[in-house]
Amino acid sequence: VYNETTYEQRSSLIRNGLTYKGSLTEDLSIDVLLGQEFRNTNYKGLKSNNYGYFHDRGNTFYEPALGESTGNLQRNKVTRSLVDRSNISYYGVVSAMYGDRYVLNANIRNDMSNRFGQDVKKRLDPTYSFGLLWRVTEEPFMASTLDWLNNAAFRVTYGIQGNALSNKSMDLILNRESIDNTYQQYWSSVADLPNPHLSWERTTSWNLGLDLELFRMFNVTAEYYTRSSNAIVMQDVAYEYGKTSLELNGGLIDNKGLEFTVAFTPVRTKDFAVSVSLNSSKNWNKAKSATKENPKYYELLNAKTTELAKKGFPVGSFWSFSFKGLSDEDGRPVFNYMDVPEEERDANMDPTKFMVWSGQKDPYFTGGLNLGIRYKSFVLSSDFALILGGKKRLPNPYGSFLSGKVPEPYSNLSRDLLKRWKKPGDETKTNIPALTRGIIDPKIMLPDKTELNWYSIWGNSDALVVDASFLRCRQINLTWNMPLDLCKRVGIKTLALSATVNNVFVIANKRFDGYDPELMTNGVQSVIPQTYSLGINVGF
């Protein structure tokens, strides 16, 4: 096989600007910037796979005779890639300061992109933002507090931002398929339908901030923000379009959050110093619209950030079947909300009536701690991370079983199966169902008239949902810096020796059984390896 790839990429940027700086009065200064920008990226790529290549025969290719069968010899394949992206922007920035106490910023920008639909109005994205800063400690009435309150400033900003998704197109996208067996002709399938109304994602945000410096030792930053977004998400469309869903504008999401940072050095002497830096953030979000008005149960089992599962719930929410316990007779799983009268069962029933909300996959709180200690020429630093609030579903130990009775050939089995129900009384010690005995097809009918294997229902129940919060020590580093007088004696400027350990430890829910909660995705578990490194840095 002879593979060859050629590509050509051209990028251009043209920027024009007009700047004015001046003072209108003794206390009032103003800066103005007006600009225009054009950006273009053009990419052409060609990739070919040629079969029947003989390197040892003069770099020739085998050419079968007319009508000759080529057996397993594959057809030559050529793939061509063309990308042409253009953006035109016009912007203006105004900044004014009065008496070193009040600062006003205004930004106005208009972007146009060819990434959007045929409607010219959709290609425009007028955005703007306004900000006000008040340096409180510059006020005359704050003079008496400067010995302990060294700096205090309030910030408030408001703005609208736009985002163009580079992986979305307003055009019809086709997949080139092989030869149809019936008509003996090449055929294509629809990958994505045209969307002439595709436009920018828009986010409206408010931000309030406070900056403090206390005792020339503590630096504190606190921020509160709100964001309302009109995102591009997967939504149901009429069957007449040829697809059941498309990615469209209209995903309404509200975000609120707090961010807090503290940095201080409680001890600082010639030979000894301690520095601490803390940061934390908490986020709340809620979907104001839903991707589908009446989703099926299987569409709510896995958390997705590209879809809005249910109005009023956070992005990335998922639901589970409600596990009641194990039968004391044969160890089969029993579930809540399944005993619905036959006349009330409905194929279009809202699945949240017999399922429970398990949470969201993304954490609502993140925090970090950096601790540094210096003693003479030695510096010890560490980095910790704290994640709270995320939920994840553990792998189903019966996932590789056929109908819950026989495992798939060559499959590794979970050691959790050793803890399964085996005899009456075990239901008080374990929540893992027993293996079926004498049951041909262990199924349960859901209230929406769907029949499922009870091991599958149990694997998607809240019995396997765990809190994914964890505390991680990301790194510990020890560095020795050679004193400058010793460096001069050996003819160098600086010398530093360092030893580092990454991923020192993780404290998490014991049900992860040693696996890393941060890496677990769609039931696949993994670990971050612990690494050790030594380094030397010499300056001449």
Secondary structure, 3 states (H helix, E strand, C coil): CEEEEEEEEEEEEEEEEEEEEEECCCCEEEEEEEEEEEEEEEEEEEEEEECCEEHHHCCEECCCCCCCCCCCCCCCEEEEEEEEEEEEEEEEEEEEEECCCEEEEEEEEEEEECCCCCCHHHHEEEEEEEEEEEEHHHCHHHHHHCCCEEEEEEEEEEEEEEECCCCCCCCCEEEEEEECCCCCCEEEEEEECCCCCCCCEEEEEEEEEEEEEECCCEEEEEEEEEEEEEEEEEEECCHHHCCCEEEEEEEEEEEEEEEEEEEEEEEECCCEEEEEEEEEEEEEEEECCCCCCCCCHHHCCCCCCCCCCCCCCCCCEEEEECEEEECCCCCCEEECCCCCCHHHCCCCCCHHHCEEEEEECCCCEEEEEEEEEEECCEEEEEEEEEEECCEEECCCCCCCEECCCEECCCCCCCHHHHHCCCCCCHHHCCCCCCCCCCCCCCEEECCCCCEEEHHHHHHCEHHHEEECCEEEEEEEEEEEECCHHHHHHCCCCEEEEEEEEEEEEEEECHHHCCCCCCCCECCECCCCCCEEEEEEEEEC
